[in-house]
């Protein structure tokens, strides 16, 4: 009897272990990266009718001219749409649109449109990032029910280029390559129903522990990045600063956040900057985890990997990103000026996040679509507790071909009920484009530095 009990106990322990640590892919599977698959895990071949071409390496660093302030030119400036989807013809394209996109046509039948251009598979990253992704594929594992990663601290990017579950796809988005340490000035707006808006300007600094000389690799094993955000306009908000230490396993060690209030001249902890806490200066139109389309711990949702599909998604939005375009050109009632947006047919990973029993969040379900070539999250449908579609997120993807980074020309979140939206991350009227290769140290990301940054 004792022997049987011990065997059963051992089997149970092994079962529990297999649930808490999920195996990486085999070396044989990883060998597909760079051969039948792109180095980051997309399908190399095009689709059957050729409307999605084969991937041939992406854009080269000299794809278009760069201006004196670092803004990249548009490699596809001469192209015109193949066709335009409107409320009148949307029915014939609905199989390649998200429910949220279709709802936008119903909400704004006279103004919303989707201009569809020739598909350009522009994704490219530095060779060292490709090599890291291949190493990650065979070493990184999910731990703590998918809320954390093991064997990841030396790699840091794309833990699951050949994903087997929905949460692995989410992790690829959260850990995607964002370039070197950088500083930028971004704009956010929350237009009223009639289109009136005020611009909120923020200076943002991001740094990564693997690129900071004074950060101990062992002590930073659970650290993903450091972020400092300083509001510079309007005057009523200027001087407010947010500092965040983004961790990988946020159940094991929640992100550390501090806020400096310029009016009070005090630095305080800000644990509300997570999950469905209010987004900075967003007029209640987005949550903290709506930034970057989705960020933070995945622990409150069950993530179902539905599979791949072909879909019209915002892609190569160089026109929308251009410094020749002003914020007044972009911001219109109900939604941005869709004439500035560019959509292409791409394959996406489809993932559905459903709120776990006993957990709290204003979004009961998130239906997500990730670009297969870059792992960038480009479309998200958000549902409320009644199961009603509430907010539609669109990330206007663009490729920094000089540095091999997939990023956003802007991220919009459309509230179908309020008839309003928030758009963040615009850089069109910034004095300089994002400046990389910053010599960041931990002294730049301390609560003391937070107070100094907020002095106005």
C-alpha positions in Angstrom: 0.0 0.0 0.0 2.9 2.4 0.9 4.5 1.7 -2.5 1.3 2.4 -4.4 0.8 5.6 -2.4 4.3 6.7 -3.2 3.9 6.0 -6.9 0.6 7.9 -7.0 2.2 10.8 -5.1 5.1 10.8 -7.5 2.8 10.7 -10.5 0.7 13.6 -9.1 3.9 15.6 -8.5 5.1 15.0 -12.1 1.7 16.0 -13.4 1.7 19.3 -11.4 5.3 20.0 -12.6 4.3 19.5 -16.2 1.5 22.1 -15.7 3.8 24.7 -14.0 6.7 24.3 -16.5 5.7 23.9 -20.1 8.4 22.6 -22.5 10.0 24.6 -25.3 9.9 23.3 -28.9 12.4 20.7 -30.1 15.6 21.5 -32.0 14.0 19.9 -35.0 11.0 22.3 -34.9 13.3 25.3 -34.2 15.3 24.4 -37.4 12.3 25.7 -39.4 13.1 29.2 -38.3 14.9 30.8 -41.2 14.1 27.9 -43.6 10.4 27.1 -44.1 9.5 29.8 -41.5 10.8 33.4 -41.3 13.5 33.9 -38.6 10.7 35.1 -36.3 8.2 32.3 -37.0 6.0 33.6 -39.8 5.2 31.4 -42.9 7.7 32.2 -45.5 5.6 31.3 -48.5 2.8 33.4 -49.8 -0.9 32.4 -50.0 -2.5 30.4 -52.7 -3.7 33.2 -54.9 -0.6 35.4 -54.5 -2.4 38.2 -52.7 0.0 37.6 -49.8 3.5 37.3 -51.3 6.4 35.3 -50.0 8.7 36.9 -47.4 12.1 37.7 -48.9 13.8 39.5 -46.1 11.8 42.6 -45.6 12.8 46.2 -46.2 16.4 47.2 -46.5 17.8 50.1 -44.4 18.0 52.4 -47.4 14.3 51.8 -48.4 13.5 55.6 -48.6 15.2 58.9 -47.7 15.4 60.0 -44.1 15.1 63.7 -43.3 17.4 65.9 -41.1 15.4 65.2 -38.0 15.4 61.5 -38.3 11.9 60.9 -39.8 11.8 58.0 -42.2 10.4 58.5 -45.7 7.6 56.4 -47.3 8.9 53.6 -49.5 5.4 53.2 -51.0 4.5 56.9 -51.5 3.5 56.3 -55.2 1.1 53.4 -54.4 -2.7 53.9 -54.5 -5.4 51.6 -52.9 -6.3 48.4 -54.8 -9.9 49.0 -53.5 -11.7 50.7 -50.6 -14.1 49.0 -48.2 -17.0 51.1 -47.2 -20.3 50.5 -45.5 -21.9 49.8 -48.9 -19.6 46.9 -49.8 -18.4 45.7 -46.4 -20.5 42.5 -46.6 -18.3 41.0 -49.4 -15.1 41.4 -47.3 -16.4 40.5 -43.8 -14.6 37.2 -43.7 -11.3 39.1 -43.6 -12.4 41.8 -41.1 -12.7 41.6 -37.3 -16.1 42.0 -35.7 -14.7 45.3 -34.4 -13.9 46.6 -37.8 -17.3 45.6 -39.0 -18.9 47.4 -36.1 -17.0 50.6 -37.0 -18.8 50.5 -40.4 -22.2 50.3 -38.6 -21.3 53.0 -36.1 -19.9 55.4 -38.8 -21.4 54.3 -42.1 -20.8 57.7 -43.8 -17.2 58.3 -42.9 -15.4 55.0 -41.9 -13.5 53.3 -44.7 -10.7 50.8 -45.1 -8.4 51.5 -48.0 -6.7 48.3 -49.0 -3.2 48.4 -50.6 -0.9 45.8 -52.1 0.6 43.6 -49.4 4.2 44.4 -48.7 6.0 42.0 -46.3 8.4 44.6 -44.9 9.2 42.9 -41.6 12.9 42.7 -40.8 15.0 42.6 -37.7 18.8 42.6 -36.9 20.5 39.2 -37.4 21.4 39.0 -33.7 17.7 39.2 -32.9 17.0 36.3 -35.3 19.7 34.3 -33.5 18.2 35.1 -30.1 14.7 34.0 -31.3 16.1 30.7 -32.4 17.7 30.1 -29.0 14.6 31.2 -27.2 12.5 28.7 -29.1 14.4 25.7 -27.5 15.1 27.1 -24.1 12.3 29.4 -22.8 9.5 27.8 -20.9 6.2 29.0 -19.4 6.1 28.9 -15.6 3.5 29.9 -12.9 0.6 28.9 -15.1 1.9 30.9 -18.0 2.4 34.1 -16.0 6.2 34.0 -16.1 9.1 32.8 -18.3 12.1 30.7 -17.3 15.4 30.5 -19.1 14.7 33.8 -20.7 16.9 36.4 -19.0 19.9 35.8 -21.4 17.7 36.0 -24.5 15.0 38.6 -23.7 13.2 38.6 -27.1 10.5 36.4 -28.8 10.3 33.5 -26.3 7.9 31.4 -28.5 8.5 32.0 -32.2 6.7 28.7 -32.8 3.8 29.1 -30.4 1.7 26.3 -29.0 -0.8 28.3 -26.9 -2.5 31.7 -26.8 -0.5 33.0 -23.9 2.7 32.3 -25.8 1.5 34.5 -28.6 0.8 37.3 -26.1 4.3 36.9 -24.7 5.8 37.3 -28.1 4.1 40.7 -28.4 5.1 41.9 -25.0 8.8 40.9 -25.5 9.2 41.9 -29.1 12.3 43.8 -30.2 11.8 47.5 -29.7 15.3 48.7 -30.6 18.0 50.1 -28.2 17.4 52.4 -25.3 15.4 55.4 -26.6 13.8 58.7 -25.9 10.9 60.3 -27.8 8.1 62.9 -27.6 4.6 61.5 -28.3 1.2 63.0 -28.5 -2.2 61.7 -27.2 -5.7 63.1 -27.9 -9.2 62.2 -26.9 -11.5 63.9 -29.4 -15.0 64.8 -28.3 -18.0 63.6 -30.3 -17.9 66.8 -32.4 -14.2 66.4 -33.1 -12.9 69.0 -30.6 -9.6 67.9 -28.9 -6.6 68.9 -26.8 -3.2 67.5 -27.4 -1.3 65.9 -24.4 2.4 65.8 -25.0 4.7 63.4 -23.2 8.4 62.7 -23.2 9.0 59.0 -22.9 12.3 57.2 -22.1 12.6 53.4 -22.4 15.6 51.4 -21.3 16.3 47.7 -21.2 18.4 45.9 -18.5 20.5 44.0 -21.0 21.6 47.4 -22.5 22.4 49.1 -19.2 26.0 48.7 -17.9 25.2 49.2 -14.2 22.4 46.6 -14.1 23.3 43.2 -12.6 22.1 40.4 -15.0 21.2 38.0 -12.2 19.3 40.6 -10.1 17.4 41.8 -13.2 16.4 38.3 -14.4 12.7 39.2 -13.9 13.0 42.7 -15.3 11.7 43.4 -18.8 12.2 47.2 -19.1 12.3 50.6 -17.4 10.0 53.4 -18.5 9.7 57.1 -17.6 6.9 59.3 -18.9 6.9 63.1 -18.4 3.8 65.1 -19.4 4.9 68.4 -20.9 1.6 69.9 -22.2 -1.0 71.1 -21.5 0.1 73.4 -18.7 -2.4 72.0 -16.2 -0.8 68.5 -16.5 2.8 69.6 -17.2 5.4 68.2 -14.8 3.5 65.0 -13.9 5.8 62.1 -14.2 5.3 58.3 -14.2 8.1 55.8 -13.6 7.6 52.0 -14.1 9.8 49.0 -13.6 8.2 46.4 -15.8 8.7 42.9 -14.6 8.2 39.7 -16.5 6.3 37.5 -14.0 4.1 40.2 -12.4 2.3 37.7 -10.1 5.7 36.8 -8.6 6.8 40.4 -8.5 4.3 43.1 -9.6 5.5 46.0 -11.6 6.8 48.9 -9.5 5.3 52.2 -10.4 5.8 55.7 -8.9 4.0 58.9 -9.8 5.2 62.5 -9.3 2.4 65.0 -9.0 3.8 68.5 -10.0 1.1 70.3 -8.0 1.8 68.4 -4.8 5.5 68.0 -5.4 5.4 64.5 -4.1 6.5 61.1 -5.3 4.1 58.3 -4.5 3.7 54.7 -5.3 1.1 54.1 -8.0 -0.1 50.5 -7.9 -3.2 51.5 -9.9 -1.2 51.7 -13.1 -1.9 48.2 -14.1 -4.8 46.1 -15.5 -7.9 48.2 -15.8 -6.5 51.2 -13.8 -7.1 54.5 -15.8 -4.7 55.3 -18.6 -2.6 58.5 -18.3 -4.6 61.7 -19.3 -7.0 59.5 -21.4 -10.3 61.0 -20.1 -11.4 57.5 -19.0 -11.2 56.1 -22.6 -8.5 53.5 -22.0 -7.1 51.4 -19.3 -3.5 51.0 -18.2 -3.2 47.7 -20.0 -4.5 49.3 -23.3 -1.1 51.0 -23.8 1.0 49.3 -26.5 -2.4 47.7 -27.5 -1.9 45.3 -24.6 0.7 45.2 -21.8 1.3 43.7 -18.4 0.6 40.4 -16.7 -1.5 37.9 -18.5 -2.7 36.3 -15.3 -6.3 37.5 -15.2 -7.3 35.9 -18.5 -7.5 32.4 -20.0 -5.9 32.7 -23.5 -7.2 30.5 -26.2 -5.2 30.2 -29.4 -7.8 30.0 -32.2 -5.3 29.8 -35.0 -4.3 31.7 -38.1 -6.4 33.6 -40.6 -6.0 36.1 -43.4 -7.2 39.6 -42.5 -7.0 43.2 -43.6 -4.9 45.0 -41.0 -3.3 48.4 -40.6 0.2 48.0 -42.0 3.0 50.1 -43.4 1.3 53.3 -42.2 4.1 55.6 -43.4 1.6 58.2 -44.6 -0.1 58.4 -41.2 3.4 58.6 -39.6 4.7 61.4 -41.8 5.9 64.7 -40.2 4.2 66.4 -43.2 0.8 65.3 -41.6 -0.4 67.4 -38.7 -2.5 66.3 -35.8 -5.4 68.4 -37.1 -5.3 66.3 -40.3 -5.5 63.0 -38.4 -8.1 63.8 -35.7 -11.7 63.7 -36.9 -15.0 63.1 -35.2 -15.6 59.4 -34.3 -12.3 58.1 -35.7 -9.1 59.2 -37.4 -9.0 60.3 -41.0 -9.0 56.9 -42.7 -7.7 58.3 -45.9 -4.3 58.5 -44.1 -4.4 54.9 -43.0 -3.1 51.9 -45.0 -4.4 48.4 -44.7 -3.0 45.2 -46.3 -3.9 41.5 -46.4 -1.7 39.6 -43.9 -1.9 36.4 -41.9 -2.5 36.9 -38.3 -2.5 34.8 -35.1 -6.0 35.0 -33.6 -6.1 34.8 -29.7 -9.1 35.1 -27.4 -8.7 36.2 -23.8 -11.6 35.4 -21.4 -11.6 36.8 -17.9 -11.0 34.0 -15.4 -13.7 33.2 -12.8 -13.1 35.3 -9.7 -10.9 37.9 -11.5 -11.9 41.5 -12.0 -11.5 43.6 -15.2 -13.8 46.0 -17.1 -13.1 43.9 -20.2 -14.6 40.4 -19.9 -13.2 39.3 -23.2 -10.4 40.5 -25.5 -10.3 39.2 -29.1 -6.8 39.8 -30.5 -5.1 39.6 -33.8 -1.2 39.6 -34.1 0.8 40.1 -37.3 2.5 36.8 -38.0 5.8 38.5 -39.3 6.4 40.8 -36.3 4.2 39.6 -33.4 2.8 43.2 -33.3 -0.7 43.3 -32.0 -2.7 45.2 -34.6 -6.5 44.6 -33.8 -8.2 44.1 -30.5 -12.0 43.8 -29.8 -12.9 44.5 -26.2 -16.2 43.1 -24.7 -17.9 44.2 -21.5 -19.4 42.0 -18.8 -22.6 41.6 -20.7 -20.8 40.2 -23.7 -21.3 43.4 -25.8 -18.6 44.7 -28.1 -17.5 47.9 -26.4 -14.1 49.2 -27.7 -12.2 48.5 -30.9 -8.4 48.9 -30.8 -6.3 49.4 -34.0 -2.5 49.6 -34.0 -1.3 51.4 -37.1 1.8 49.3 -37.7 4.9 50.7 -39.5 8.4 49.3 -40.1 11.5 51.2 -39.0 13.6 49.9 -41.8 16.8 51.6 -40.6 16.8 49.7 -37.3 14.6 46.6 -38.0 11.8 47.5 -35.6 8.1 47.0 -36.0 6.2 49.9 -34.2 3.1 52.0 -34.3 2.4 55.3 -36.1 -0.3 55.5 -33.5 -2.7 53.4 -31.4 -6.4 54.1 -31.4 -9.1 52.8 -29.1 -12.6 53.5 -30.4 -15.5 53.5 -27.9 -18.6 52.4 -29.8 -20.9 53.4 -27.0 -19.5 56.9 -26.3 -18.7 57.7 -29.9 -15.3 58.9 -28.8 -11.8 57.6 -29.0 -8.3 58.0 -27.7 -5.2 57.9 -29.9 -1.7 57.7 -28.4 1.9 57.4 -29.6 1.7 60.0 -32.4 5.1 61.7 -33.3 4.2 63.7 -36.4 4.8 67.2 -34.9 7.7 66.2 -32.7 10.9 68.1 -33.2 12.9 64.9 -33.7 12.0 61.3 -34.5 12.6 58.7 -31.8 16.3 58.8 -30.8 17.9 55.5 -30.0 21.2 54.4 -28.5 20.7 56.4 -25.4 23.3 55.9 -22.7 20.8 55.0 -20.0 21.8 54.0 -16.4 19.7 53.1 -13.3 20.4 56.7 -12.1 18.0 57.8 -14.8 15.2 55.6 -13.5 15.0 56.2 -9.8 12.2 58.0 -7.7 14.7 60.8 -7.2 15.1 61.2 -10.9 11.4 61.2 -11.2 11.2 64.3 -9.0 13.9 66.1 -11.0 12.2 65.3 -14.3 8.9 66.9 -13.1 10.3 70.3 -12.1 8.7 72.9 -14.3 
